[in-house]
Amino acid sequence: DFQPQISQTFDLLSPSYRLIAEASLQQIRNRKPYPFANPYYWAAFTAAGV
């Protein structure tokens, strides 16, 4: 778990940068594990025969 290192780094940031960093980290945590699972991303490769 990287939470202690993340918290330590966030403590060094100014309040405005900390807010941005925390929002970015939250977006990363909420991201789906397989962003390219949708056929939209791989259909062209299948059609091309790769």
FENGI-V580165 format. One record per residue. N is the residue number from 1. D_FIRST is the distance of its C-alpha to the first C-alpha in Angstrom with 2 decimals. Layout:
N|D_FIRST + N|D_FIRST
This chain:
1|0.00 + 2|3.78 + 3|5.68 + 4|7.72 + 5|8.82 + 6|9.66 + 7|11.51 + 8|13.22 + 9|14.40 + 10|15.60 + 11|17.54 + 12|19.51 + 13|20.67 + 14|23.91 + 15|23.91 + 16|25.15 + 17|22.62 + 18|19.79 + 19|21.18 + 20|21.31 + 21|17.76 + 22|16.48 + 23|18.85 + 24|17.76 + 25|14.06 + 26|15.41 + 27|17.64 + 28|14.98 + 29|13.13 + 30|16.65 + 31|17.72 + 32|18.98 + 33|17.42 + 34|20.85 + 35|22.56 + 36|25.57 + 37|26.32 + 38|29.30 + 39|32.52 + 40|33.39 + 41|31.17 + 42|32.44 + 43|35.97 + 44|37.63 + 45|36.36 + 46|37.69 + 47|40.99 + 48|41.37 + 49|40.87 + 50|38.01
